[in-house]
Amino acid sequence: LSFTGALPQDARIDQLVAEAHARYAGHDDGVVADYIPILAEADPAWFGLSVVDVDGGAHAVGDVGVAFSIQSISKAFVFALAADEIGHDTIRETVGVNNTGLAFNSVVAVELNDGSPMNPMVNAGAIATTALVPGAHADERWQRIRDGLSRFAGRPLALDGEVYRSESFTNHRNHALARLLQSYDRLAIAPDEAVDIYTRQCSLAVTAQDLATMGATLADGGVNPLTGERVVSAQTARDTLALLASCGMYERSGEWLFEIGLPAKSGVSGGIVAIAPGKGAIGAFSPRLDEAGNSVRGQRACAFLSRTLGLNLFASA
Ligand code: GLN
């Protein structure tokens, strides 16, 4: 049963979120990421689900209080902060808005496209986007990012120092991507600085509850439904959702849109945020991933909730 109107009553949302959790908690397909050593320590059983609506109502079940590093999901919100400052056209021209069809950390994608970072949702494009965040020096840029993501979450977010150190010792490929962009004159600041800030943004600790609130802020045209604060403009929220639809789930974005019909972003620690414009957002967390790096339980739960809550953007009945 699906419908395209408003969200169902609160009690019904609670029930469906609980049902989604119960259905998929026992599924154990997929593997926990280990290319960032500390991520391998995650408990594969963790599973949290939260829906936050644009009126600020929250519906949560499972491990919604467990903190994990935001990883690639930061790309969506750093993009929004950068685009809000430098504008739609500049982002389109300097970073790009097309899917690579390749893995999130692909070097080949850049090489095949004359040095273009391609889009802000893969590592090359995210590093280029982070470099566009205004600031007189690295600390100022980082503070702007941390404060901006905190405004999306409606609470102060903190860096997970262990994740930051673990990734900083092993992120050779991201350094290579940044150097490659520099060689094409496509990076606005020094490569080591851009990668360091990018690594920090990926190491911010969040919960599934935070992801749902951050997504609901985009669903609400840039206004955080819990704090009432405008974080980005309505135009920026719209631009961000368009990019998440085409590029948010990496090379699986087409399949995701075909099955689930929502803009979304995933990260290798197991988070997914899926946004229903004008309605709200789903925050999911479960560390077992498929080969593209997307949470398996998170995808299944989002598919179930998109269907039963009537969220699919392309459904007319
Ligand atoms: N920090 C991770 C990286 O750069 C983020 C990747 C992801 O979540 N897909 O490799």
py3Dmol code that shows the C-alpha trace and the ligand (Angstrom):
import py3Dmol

protein = """\
ATOM      1  CA  LEU A   1       0.000   0.000   0.000  1.00  0.00           C
ATOM      2  CA  SER A   2       1.426   3.389  -0.856  1.00  0.00           C
ATOM      3  CA  PHE A   3       0.145   6.916  -1.175  1.00  0.00           C
ATOM      4  CA  THR A   4       1.694  10.211  -2.121  1.00  0.00           C
ATOM      5  CA  GLY A   5      -0.009  12.633   0.275  1.00  0.00           C
ATOM      6  CA  ALA A   6       1.217  13.675   3.708  1.00  0.00           C
ATOM      7  CA  LEU A   7       2.985  11.323   6.093  1.00  0.00           C
ATOM      8  CA  PRO A   8       0.768   8.898   8.023  1.00  0.00           C
ATOM      9  CA  GLN A   9      -0.210   9.596  11.664  1.00  0.00           C
ATOM     10  CA  ASP A  10       2.615   9.514  14.244  1.00  0.00           C
ATOM     11  CA  ALA A  11       1.539   6.195  15.763  1.00  0.00           C
ATOM     12  CA  ARG A  12       1.584   4.573  12.321  1.00  0.00           C
ATOM     13  CA  ILE A  13       5.092   5.914  11.579  1.00  0.00           C
ATOM     14  CA  ASP A  14       6.301   4.525  14.928  1.00  0.00           C
ATOM     15  CA  GLN A  15       4.825   1.172  14.043  1.00  0.00           C
ATOM     16  CA  LEU A  16       6.393   1.059  10.562  1.00  0.00           C
ATOM     17  CA  VAL A  17       9.833   2.110  11.810  1.00  0.00           C
ATOM     18  CA  ALA A  18       9.643  -0.669  14.431  1.00  0.00           C
ATOM     19  CA  GLU A  19       8.536  -3.139  11.759  1.00  0.00           C
ATOM     20  CA  ALA A  20      11.400  -2.166   9.436  1.00  0.00           C
ATOM     21  CA  HIS A  21      13.841  -2.758  12.284  1.00  0.00           C
ATOM     22  CA  ALA A  22      12.337  -6.121  13.219  1.00  0.00           C
ATOM     23  CA  ARG A  23      12.303  -7.313   9.601  1.00  0.00           C
ATOM     24  CA  TYR A  24      15.983  -6.681   8.834  1.00  0.00           C
ATOM     25  CA  ALA A  25      17.777  -6.880  12.215  1.00  0.00           C
ATOM     26  CA  GLY A  26      18.451 -10.591  11.614  1.00  0.00           C
ATOM     27  CA  HIS A  27      19.875 -10.110   8.111  1.00  0.00           C
ATOM     28  CA  ASP A  28      23.625 -10.472   8.090  1.00  0.00           C
ATOM     29  CA  ASP A  29      24.663  -9.993   4.470  1.00  0.00           C
ATOM     30  CA  GLY A  30      27.573  -7.651   3.812  1.00  0.00           C
ATOM     31  CA  VAL A  31      30.847  -6.901   5.594  1.00  0.00           C
ATOM     32  CA  VAL A  32      32.104  -4.165   7.907  1.00  0.00           C
ATOM     33  CA  ALA A  33      34.592  -1.778   6.200  1.00  0.00           C
ATOM     34  CA  ASP A  34      38.206  -2.285   7.235  1.00  0.00           C
ATOM     35  CA  TYR A  35      40.270  -0.154   4.818  1.00  0.00           C
ATOM     36  CA  ILE A  36      40.160   2.469   7.569  1.00  0.00           C
ATOM     37  CA  PRO A  37      41.484   0.194  10.357  1.00  0.00           C
ATOM     38  CA  ILE A  38      39.378   1.572  13.241  1.00  0.00           C
ATOM     39  CA  LEU A  39      36.112   0.974  11.346  1.00  0.00           C
ATOM     40  CA  ALA A  40      36.724  -2.803  11.561  1.00  0.00           C
ATOM     41  CA  GLU A  41      36.018  -2.562  15.300  1.00  0.00           C
ATOM     42  CA  ALA A  42      32.336  -1.711  14.727  1.00  0.00           C
ATOM     43  CA  ASP A  43      29.793  -4.224  16.032  1.00  0.00           C
ATOM     44  CA  PRO A  44      28.186  -5.767  12.915  1.00  0.00           C
ATOM     45  CA  ALA A  45      24.926  -6.203  14.843  1.00  0.00           C
ATOM     46  CA  TRP A  46      24.373  -2.469  15.354  1.00  0.00           C
ATOM     47  CA  PHE A  47      21.168  -1.325  13.708  1.00  0.00           C
ATOM     48  CA  GLY A  48      19.448   1.992  14.365  1.00  0.00           C
ATOM     49  CA  LEU A  49      16.611   3.634  12.465  1.00  0.00           C
ATOM     50  CA  SER A  50      15.071   7.062  12.882  1.00  0.00           C
ATOM     51  CA  VAL A  51      12.550   9.109  10.952  1.00  0.00           C
ATOM     52  CA  VAL A  52      12.370  12.854  11.621  1.00  0.00           C
ATOM     53  CA  ASP A  53       9.545  14.769   9.957  1.00  0.00           C
ATOM     54  CA  VAL A  54       9.531  18.419   8.893  1.00  0.00           C
ATOM     55  CA  ASP A  55       7.474  19.298  11.988  1.00  0.00           C
ATOM     56  CA  GLY A  56      10.278  17.957  14.190  1.00  0.00           C
ATOM     57  CA  GLY A  57       8.523  14.714  15.192  1.00  0.00           C
ATOM     58  CA  ALA A  58      10.987  11.851  15.757  1.00  0.00           C
ATOM     59  CA  HIS A  59      10.357   8.132  15.427  1.00  0.00           C
ATOM     60  CA  ALA A  60      13.285   5.958  16.448  1.00  0.00           C
ATOM     61  CA  VAL A  61      14.112   2.333  17.148  1.00  0.00           C
ATOM     62  CA  GLY A  62      17.256   0.292  17.863  1.00  0.00           C
ATOM     63  CA  ASP A  63      20.782   1.665  18.117  1.00  0.00           C
ATOM     64  CA  VAL A  64      19.877   5.284  17.402  1.00  0.00           C
ATOM     65  CA  GLY A  65      22.117   6.560  20.198  1.00  0.00           C
ATOM     66  CA  VAL A  66      25.299   4.775  19.054  1.00  0.00           C
ATOM     67  CA  ALA A  67      27.833   7.303  17.755  1.00  0.00           C
ATOM     68  CA  PHE A  68      29.780   6.534  14.588  1.00  0.00           C
ATOM     69  CA  SER A  69      31.884   8.616  12.194  1.00  0.00           C
ATOM     70  CA  ILE A  70      29.762  10.311   9.543  1.00  0.00           C
ATOM     71  CA  GLN A  71      32.235   9.494   6.718  1.00  0.00           C
ATOM     72  CA  SER A  72      30.917  10.176   3.217  1.00  0.00           C
ATOM     73  CA  ILE A  73      27.578  11.484   4.452  1.00  0.00           C
ATOM     74  CA  SER A  74      29.499  14.637   5.406  1.00  0.00           C
ATOM     75  CA  LYS A  75      29.908  15.251   1.662  1.00  0.00           C
ATOM     76  CA  ALA A  76      26.230  16.122   1.284  1.00  0.00           C
ATOM     77  CA  PHE A  77      26.264  18.723   4.045  1.00  0.00           C
ATOM     78  CA  VAL A  78      29.671  20.223   3.280  1.00  0.00           C
ATOM     79  CA  PHE A  79      28.483  20.560  -0.306  1.00  0.00           C
ATOM     80  CA  ALA A  80      25.410  22.436   0.963  1.00  0.00           C
ATOM     81  CA  LEU A  81      27.548  24.788   3.072  1.00  0.00           C
ATOM     82  CA  ALA A  82      29.961  25.462   0.195  1.00  0.00           C
ATOM     83  CA  ALA A  83      27.217  25.899  -2.414  1.00  0.00           C
ATOM     84  CA  ASP A  84      25.366  28.264  -0.111  1.00  0.00           C
ATOM     85  CA  GLU A  85      28.452  30.499  -0.041  1.00  0.00           C
ATOM     86  CA  ILE A  86      29.762  30.224  -3.578  1.00  0.00           C
ATOM     87  CA  GLY A  87      26.610  29.478  -5.556  1.00  0.00           C
ATOM     88  CA  HIS A  88      24.983  26.987  -7.877  1.00  0.00           C
ATOM     89  CA  ASP A  89      26.867  27.964 -11.059  1.00  0.00           C
ATOM     90  CA  THR A  90      30.342  27.919  -9.543  1.00  0.00           C
ATOM     91  CA  ILE A  91      29.803  24.417  -8.137  1.00  0.00           C
ATOM     92  CA  ARG A  92      28.513  23.178 -11.449  1.00  0.00           C
ATOM     93  CA  GLU A  93      31.479  24.631 -13.325  1.00  0.00           C
ATOM     94  CA  THR A  94      34.293  23.878 -10.903  1.00  0.00           C
ATOM     95  CA  VAL A  95      33.305  20.541  -9.349  1.00  0.00           C
ATOM     96  CA  GLY A  96      30.635  19.057 -11.636  1.00  0.00           C
ATOM     97  CA  VAL A  97      27.283  17.353 -11.121  1.00  0.00           C
ATOM     98  CA  ASN A  98      27.424  14.074 -13.069  1.00  0.00           C
ATOM     99  CA  ASN A  99      27.786  10.545 -11.750  1.00  0.00           C
ATOM    100  CA  THR A 100      31.127   8.835 -12.395  1.00  0.00           C
ATOM    101  CA  GLY A 101      29.685   5.315 -12.724  1.00  0.00           C
ATOM    102  CA  LEU A 102      32.758   4.261 -10.753  1.00  0.00           C
ATOM    103  CA  ALA A 103      33.698   3.645  -7.122  1.00  0.00           C
ATOM    104  CA  PHE A 104      33.710   6.586  -4.692  1.00  0.00           C
ATOM    105  CA  ASN A 105      37.493   6.672  -4.481  1.00  0.00           C
ATOM    106  CA  SER A 106      38.198   6.228  -8.187  1.00  0.00           C
ATOM    107  CA  VAL A 107      41.304   7.842  -9.657  1.00  0.00           C
ATOM    108  CA  VAL A 108      40.357   6.693 -13.153  1.00  0.00           C
ATOM    109  CA  ALA A 109      37.138   8.763 -13.038  1.00  0.00           C
ATOM    110  CA  VAL A 110      39.245  11.929 -12.766  1.00  0.00           C
ATOM    111  CA  GLU A 111      41.708  10.846 -15.447  1.00  0.00           C
ATOM    112  CA  LEU A 112      38.968   9.893 -17.899  1.00  0.00           C
ATOM    113  CA  ASN A 113      37.361  13.322 -17.555  1.00  0.00           C
ATOM    114  CA  ASP A 114      40.275  15.716 -18.138  1.00  0.00           C
ATOM    115  CA  GLY A 115      40.932  16.189 -14.446  1.00  0.00           C
ATOM    116  CA  SER A 116      37.368  17.001 -13.449  1.00  0.00           C
ATOM    117  CA  PRO A 117      36.531  16.191  -9.817  1.00  0.00           C
ATOM    118  CA  MET A 118      33.191  15.010 -11.335  1.00  0.00           C
ATOM    119  CA  ASN A 119      30.721  15.557  -8.483  1.00  0.00           C
ATOM    120  CA  PRO A 120      30.799  16.521  -4.779  1.00  0.00           C
ATOM    121  CA  MET A 121      29.640  13.058  -3.599  1.00  0.00           C
ATOM    122  CA  VAL A 122      32.777  11.098  -4.565  1.00  0.00           C
ATOM    123  CA  ASN A 123      36.120  11.566  -2.822  1.00  0.00           C
ATOM    124  CA  ALA A 124      37.795  13.681  -5.524  1.00  0.00           C
ATOM    125  CA  GLY A 125      34.815  16.032  -5.801  1.00  0.00           C
ATOM    126  CA  ALA A 126      34.339  16.164  -2.049  1.00  0.00           C
ATOM    127  CA  ILE A 127      37.983  17.133  -1.484  1.00  0.00           C
ATOM    128  CA  ALA A 128      37.611  19.837  -4.176  1.00  0.00           C
ATOM    129  CA  THR A 129      34.378  21.035  -2.516  1.00  0.00           C
ATOM    130  CA  THR A 130      35.943  21.162   0.949  1.00  0.00           C
ATOM    131  CA  ALA A 131      38.698  23.313  -0.559  1.00  0.00           C
ATOM    132  CA  LEU A 132      36.016  25.809  -1.670  1.00  0.00           C
ATOM    133  CA  VAL A 133      34.662  26.384   1.858  1.00  0.00           C
ATOM    134  CA  PRO A 134      35.634  29.965   2.685  1.00  0.00           C
ATOM    135  CA  GLY A 135      38.221  30.621   5.404  1.00  0.00           C
ATOM    136  CA  ALA A 136      41.479  32.517   5.856  1.00  0.00           C
ATOM    137  CA  HIS A 137      43.276  29.333   6.969  1.00  0.00           C
ATOM    138  CA  ALA A 138      42.676  25.631   7.611  1.00  0.00           C
ATOM    139  CA  ASP A 139      41.293  26.085  11.128  1.00  0.00           C
ATOM    140  CA  GLU A 140      38.755  28.632   9.985  1.00  0.00           C
ATOM    141  CA  ARG A 141      37.534  26.348   7.197  1.00  0.00           C
ATOM    142  CA  TRP A 142      37.327  23.412   9.588  1.00  0.00           C
ATOM    143  CA  GLN A 143      35.392  25.411  12.181  1.00  0.00           C
ATOM    144  CA  ARG A 144      32.967  26.576   9.534  1.00  0.00           C
ATOM    145  CA  ILE A 145      32.373  22.962   8.502  1.00  0.00           C
ATOM    146  CA  ARG A 146      32.026  21.628  12.053  1.00  0.00           C
ATOM    147  CA  ASP A 147      29.682  24.459  13.051  1.00  0.00           C
ATOM    148  CA  GLY A 148      27.647  24.126   9.856  1.00  0.00           C
ATOM    149  CA  LEU A 149      27.177  20.370  10.227  1.00  0.00           C
ATOM    150  CA  SER A 150      26.259  20.958  13.879  1.00  0.00           C
ATOM    151  CA  ARG A 151      23.536  23.375  12.786  1.00  0.00           C
ATOM    152  CA  PHE A 152      22.168  20.693  10.463  1.00  0.00           C
ATOM    153  CA  ALA A 153      22.136  18.240  13.405  1.00  0.00           C
ATOM    154  CA  GLY A 154      20.767  20.774  15.896  1.00  0.00           C
ATOM    155  CA  ARG A 155      23.495  19.985  18.422  1.00  0.00           C
ATOM    156  CA  PRO A 156      27.279  20.457  18.629  1.00  0.00           C
ATOM    157  CA  LEU A 157      29.059  17.642  16.774  1.00  0.00           C
ATOM    158  CA  ALA A 158      32.542  16.571  17.873  1.00  0.00           C
ATOM    159  CA  LEU A 159      35.475  14.998  16.087  1.00  0.00           C
ATOM    160  CA  ASP A 160      36.179  11.319  16.868  1.00  0.00           C
ATOM    161  CA  GLY A 161      39.937  11.600  17.363  1.00  0.00           C
ATOM    162  CA  GLU A 162      40.560   7.865  17.017  1.00  0.00           C
ATOM    163  CA  VAL A 163      38.844   7.721  13.627  1.00  0.00           C
ATOM    164  CA  TYR A 164      40.651  10.872  12.490  1.00  0.00           C
ATOM    165  CA  ARG A 165      44.054   9.411  13.419  1.00  0.00           C
ATOM    166  CA  SER A 166      43.283   5.994  11.945  1.00  0.00           C
ATOM    167  CA  GLU A 167      42.203   7.507   8.622  1.00  0.00           C
ATOM    168  CA  SER A 168      45.019  10.065   8.592  1.00  0.00           C
ATOM    169  CA  PHE A 169      47.604   7.243   8.706  1.00  0.00           C
ATOM    170  CA  THR A 170      45.975   5.303   5.863  1.00  0.00           C
ATOM    171  CA  ASN A 171      44.391   7.819   3.454  1.00  0.00           C
ATOM    172  CA  HIS A 172      47.116   7.611   0.805  1.00  0.00           C
ATOM    173  CA  ARG A 173      44.597   7.342  -1.995  1.00  0.00           C
ATOM    174  CA  ASN A 174      42.857  10.566  -0.964  1.00  0.00           C
ATOM    175  CA  HIS A 175      46.239  12.319  -0.938  1.00  0.00           C
ATOM    176  CA  ALA A 176      46.841  10.917  -4.426  1.00  0.00           C
ATOM    177  CA  LEU A 177      43.451  12.226  -5.599  1.00  0.00           C
ATOM    178  CA  ALA A 178      44.187  15.671  -4.184  1.00  0.00           C
ATOM    179  CA  ARG A 179      47.602  15.798  -5.884  1.00  0.00           C
ATOM    180  CA  LEU A 180      46.037  14.694  -9.140  1.00  0.00           C
ATOM    181  CA  LEU A 181      43.450  17.493  -8.902  1.00  0.00           C
ATOM    182  CA  GLN A 182      46.240  19.949  -8.096  1.00  0.00           C
ATOM    183  CA  SER A 183      48.131  18.818 -11.217  1.00  0.00           C
ATOM    184  CA  TYR A 184      45.073  19.785 -13.266  1.00  0.00           C
ATOM    185  CA  ASP A 185      44.773  23.079 -11.371  1.00  0.00           C
ATOM    186  CA  ARG A 186      41.418  21.946  -9.977  1.00  0.00           C
ATOM    187  CA  LEU A 187      42.061  22.366  -6.246  1.00  0.00           C
ATOM    188  CA  ALA A 188      41.560  25.760  -4.588  1.00  0.00           C
ATOM    189  CA  ILE A 189      43.947  25.170  -1.644  1.00  0.00           C
ATOM    190  CA  ALA A 190      47.049  23.085  -0.873  1.00  0.00           C
ATOM    191  CA  PRO A 191      46.339  19.345  -1.275  1.00  0.00           C
ATOM    192  CA  ASP A 192      47.560  18.284   2.192  1.00  0.00           C
ATOM    193  CA  GLU A 193      45.342  20.911   3.800  1.00  0.00           C
ATOM    194  CA  ALA A 194      42.296  19.921   1.745  1.00  0.00           C
ATOM    195  CA  VAL A 195      42.729  16.219   2.600  1.00  0.00           C
ATOM    196  CA  ASP A 196      43.241  16.997   6.288  1.00  0.00           C
ATOM    197  CA  ILE A 197      40.032  19.028   6.530  1.00  0.00           C
ATOM    198  CA  TYR A 198      38.177  16.397   4.488  1.00  0.00           C
ATOM    199  CA  THR A 199      39.448  13.670   6.864  1.00  0.00           C
ATOM    200  CA  ARG A 200      38.249  15.707   9.845  1.00  0.00           C
ATOM    201  CA  GLN A 201      34.790  16.218   8.377  1.00  0.00           C
ATOM    202  CA  CYS A 202      34.535  12.423   7.768  1.00  0.00           C
ATOM    203  CA  SER A 203      35.492  11.815  11.419  1.00  0.00           C
ATOM    204  CA  LEU A 204      32.673  13.827  12.985  1.00  0.00           C
ATOM    205  CA  ALA A 205      30.689  11.582  15.345  1.00  0.00           C
ATOM    206  CA  VAL A 206      26.939  11.340  14.707  1.00  0.00           C
ATOM    207  CA  THR A 207      24.030   9.022  15.501  1.00  0.00           C
ATOM    208  CA  ALA A 208      21.206   7.721  13.290  1.00  0.00           C
ATOM    209  CA  GLN A 209      19.071  10.288  15.067  1.00  0.00           C
ATOM    210  CA  ASP A 210      21.429  13.081  13.946  1.00  0.00           C
ATOM    211  CA  LEU A 211      21.351  11.826  10.344  1.00  0.00           C
ATOM    212  CA  ALA A 212      17.555  11.921  10.314  1.00  0.00           C
ATOM    213  CA  THR A 213      17.572  15.497  11.672  1.00  0.00           C
ATOM    214  CA  MET A 214      20.237  16.610   9.196  1.00  0.00           C
ATOM    215  CA  GLY A 215      18.225  15.086   6.344  1.00  0.00           C
ATOM    216  CA  ALA A 216      14.983  16.596   7.623  1.00  0.00           C
ATOM    217  CA  THR A 217      16.674  20.015   7.422  1.00  0.00           C
ATOM    218  CA  LEU A 218      17.175  19.449   3.680  1.00  0.00           C
ATOM    219  CA  ALA A 219      13.591  18.119   3.403  1.00  0.00           C
ATOM    220  CA  ASP A 220      12.416  21.320   5.096  1.00  0.00           C
ATOM    221  CA  GLY A 221      14.024  23.648   2.523  1.00  0.00           C
ATOM    222  CA  GLY A 222      17.125  24.288   4.638  1.00  0.00           C
ATOM    223  CA  VAL A 223      15.427  24.992   7.991  1.00  0.00           C
ATOM    224  CA  ASN A 224      16.223  22.640  10.883  1.00  0.00           C
ATOM    225  CA  PRO A 225      12.803  21.428  12.091  1.00  0.00           C
ATOM    226  CA  LEU A 226      14.032  20.939  15.672  1.00  0.00           C
ATOM    227  CA  THR A 227      15.774  24.277  16.222  1.00  0.00           C
ATOM    228  CA  GLY A 228      13.881  26.386  13.675  1.00  0.00           C
ATOM    229  CA  GLU A 229      17.202  27.737  12.405  1.00  0.00           C
ATOM    230  CA  ARG A 230      17.745  28.328   8.688  1.00  0.00           C
ATOM    231  CA  VAL A 231      20.989  26.532   7.880  1.00  0.00           C
ATOM    232  CA  VAL A 232      21.095  26.945   4.079  1.00  0.00           C
ATOM    233  CA  SER A 233      18.849  28.552   1.472  1.00  0.00           C
ATOM    234  CA  ALA A 234      15.931  26.708  -0.118  1.00  0.00           C
ATOM    235  CA  GLN A 235      17.806  26.806  -3.444  1.00  0.00           C
ATOM    236  CA  THR A 236      20.837  25.126  -1.874  1.00  0.00           C
ATOM    237  CA  ALA A 237      18.650  22.452  -0.225  1.00  0.00           C
ATOM    238  CA  ARG A 238      17.133  21.726  -3.626  1.00  0.00           C
ATOM    239  CA  ASP A 239      20.535  21.581  -5.347  1.00  0.00           C
ATOM    240  CA  THR A 240      21.817  19.210  -2.671  1.00  0.00           C
ATOM    241  CA  LEU A 241      18.866  16.846  -3.084  1.00  0.00           C
ATOM    242  CA  ALA A 242      19.310  16.796  -6.869  1.00  0.00           C
ATOM    243  CA  LEU A 243      22.947  15.768  -6.430  1.00  0.00           C
ATOM    244  CA  LEU A 244      22.050  13.136  -3.866  1.00  0.00           C
ATOM    245  CA  ALA A 245      19.543  11.622  -6.287  1.00  0.00           C
ATOM    246  CA  SER A 246      22.100  11.291  -9.083  1.00  0.00           C
ATOM    247  CA  CYS A 247      25.307  10.653  -7.115  1.00  0.00           C
ATOM    248  CA  GLY A 248      24.590  10.007  -3.404  1.00  0.00           C
ATOM    249  CA  MET A 249      24.809   6.213  -3.537  1.00  0.00           C
ATOM    250  CA  TYR A 250      27.922   6.244  -5.790  1.00  0.00           C
ATOM    251  CA  GLU A 251      27.776   3.927  -8.807  1.00  0.00           C
ATOM    252  CA  ARG A 252      24.614   2.358  -7.367  1.00  0.00           C
ATOM    253  CA  SER A 253      22.664   5.624  -7.469  1.00  0.00           C
ATOM    254  CA  GLY A 254      20.619   4.479 -10.464  1.00  0.00           C
ATOM    255  CA  GLU A 255      19.611   1.204  -8.846  1.00  0.00           C
ATOM    256  CA  TRP A 256      18.804   2.973  -5.600  1.00  0.00           C
ATOM    257  CA  LEU A 257      16.596   5.545  -7.331  1.00  0.00           C
ATOM    258  CA  PHE A 258      14.915   2.794  -9.361  1.00  0.00           C
ATOM    259  CA  GLU A 259      14.052   0.825  -6.217  1.00  0.00           C
ATOM    260  CA  ILE A 260      13.591   3.484  -3.542  1.00  0.00           C
ATOM    261  CA  GLY A 261      12.984   6.759  -5.359  1.00  0.00           C
ATOM    262  CA  LEU A 262      14.589   9.163  -2.868  1.00  0.00           C
ATOM    263  CA  PRO A 263      17.704  11.343  -2.742  1.00  0.00           C
ATOM    264  CA  ALA A 264      20.122   9.713  -0.290  1.00  0.00           C
ATOM    265  CA  LYS A 265      23.713   9.567   0.907  1.00  0.00           C
ATOM    266  CA  SER A 266      25.655   6.711   2.426  1.00  0.00           C
ATOM    267  CA  GLY A 267      28.981   6.381   4.230  1.00  0.00           C
ATOM    268  CA  VAL A 268      31.395   3.498   4.846  1.00  0.00           C
ATOM    269  CA  SER A 269      30.775   3.410   8.589  1.00  0.00           C
ATOM    270  CA  GLY A 270      27.235   2.190   7.776  1.00  0.00           C
ATOM    271  CA  GLY A 271      25.098   5.315   7.825  1.00  0.00           C
ATOM    272  CA  ILE A 272      22.464   6.251   5.253  1.00  0.00           C
ATOM    273  CA  VAL A 273      20.313   9.359   5.125  1.00  0.00           C
ATOM    274  CA  ALA A 274      17.342   9.312   2.723  1.00  0.00           C
ATOM    275  CA  ILE A 275      15.293  12.457   2.226  1.00  0.00           C
ATOM    276  CA  ALA A 276      11.642  12.890   1.277  1.00  0.00           C
ATOM    277  CA  PRO A 277      11.324  16.566   0.210  1.00  0.00           C
ATOM    278  CA  GLY A 278       8.647  18.419   2.161  1.00  0.00           C
ATOM    279  CA  LYS A 279       8.060  15.401   4.417  1.00  0.00           C
ATOM    280  CA  GLY A 280      11.116  14.337   6.397  1.00  0.00           C
ATOM    281  CA  ALA A 281      14.113  12.027   6.384  1.00  0.00           C
ATOM    282  CA  ILE A 282      15.213   8.545   7.368  1.00  0.00           C
ATOM    283  CA  GLY A 283      18.485   8.087   9.265  1.00  0.00           C
ATOM    284  CA  ALA A 284      19.782   4.511   9.235  1.00  0.00           C
ATOM    285  CA  PHE A 285      22.895   2.976  10.748  1.00  0.00           C
ATOM    286  CA  SER A 286      24.192  -0.569  10.373  1.00  0.00           C
ATOM    287  CA  PRO A 287      27.854  -1.314   9.578  1.00  0.00           C
ATOM    288  CA  ARG A 288      27.579  -4.294   7.201  1.00  0.00           C
ATOM    289  CA  LEU A 289      28.134  -2.984   3.653  1.00  0.00           C
ATOM    290  CA  ASP A 290      27.654  -4.194   0.089  1.00  0.00           C
ATOM    291  CA  GLU A 291      30.507  -4.010  -2.461  1.00  0.00           C
ATOM    292  CA  ALA A 292      29.751  -0.372  -3.295  1.00  0.00           C
ATOM    293  CA  GLY A 293      30.095   0.593   0.377  1.00  0.00           C
ATOM    294  CA  ASN A 294      26.391   1.037   1.168  1.00  0.00           C
ATOM    295  CA  SER A 295      24.827  -0.385   4.373  1.00  0.00           C
ATOM    296  CA  VAL A 296      22.843  -3.527   3.534  1.00  0.00           C
ATOM    297  CA  ARG A 297      20.301  -3.341   6.364  1.00  0.00           C
ATOM    298  CA  GLY A 298      20.054   0.420   5.877  1.00  0.00           C
ATOM    299  CA  GLN A 299      19.134  -0.001   2.213  1.00  0.00           C
ATOM    300  CA  ARG A 300      16.517  -2.641   2.987  1.00  0.00           C
ATOM    301  CA  ALA A 301      14.975  -0.562   5.756  1.00  0.00           C
ATOM    302  CA  CYS A 302      14.862   2.533   3.522  1.00  0.00           C
ATOM    303  CA  ALA A 303      13.186   0.529   0.753  1.00  0.00           C
ATOM    304  CA  PHE A 304      10.559  -0.737   3.194  1.00  0.00           C
ATOM    305  CA  LEU A 305       9.922   2.702   4.693  1.00  0.00           C
ATOM    306  CA  SER A 306       9.852   4.457   1.322  1.00  0.00           C
ATOM    307  CA  ARG A 307       7.186   2.018   0.207  1.00  0.00           C
ATOM    308  CA  THR A 308       5.064   1.896   3.345  1.00  0.00           C
ATOM    309  CA  LEU A 309       5.299   5.607   4.197  1.00  0.00           C
ATOM    310  CA  GLY A 310       4.550   6.558   0.580  1.00  0.00           C
ATOM    311  CA  LEU A 311       7.820   8.476   0.076  1.00  0.00           C
ATOM    312  CA  ASN A 312       8.891   7.459  -3.458  1.00  0.00           C
ATOM    313  CA  LEU A 313       9.212  10.697  -5.480  1.00  0.00           C
ATOM    314  CA  PHE A 314       8.110   8.999  -8.675  1.00  0.00           C
ATOM    315  CA  ALA A 315       4.975   7.298  -7.347  1.00  0.00           C
ATOM    316  CA  SER A 316       1.759   8.915  -8.496  1.00  0.00           C
ATOM    317  CA  ALA A 317      -0.528   6.512  -6.634  1.00  0.00           C
TER     318      ALA A 317
END
"""
ligand_1 = """\
10
LIG
N 36.528 8.997 4.706
C 36.210 7.974 3.762
C 37.196 7.995 2.591
O 37.616 9.032 2.218
C 34.804 8.175 3.281
C 34.385 7.211 2.208
C 32.947 6.790 2.292
O 32.269 6.907 3.300
N 32.506 6.195 1.225
O 37.592 6.986 2.070
"""
view = py3Dmol.view(width=600, height=400)
view.addModel(protein, "pdb")
view.setStyle({"model": 0}, {"cartoon": {"style": "trace"}})
view.addModel(ligand_1, "xyz")
view.setStyle({"model": 1}, {"stick": {}})
view.zoomTo()
view.show()
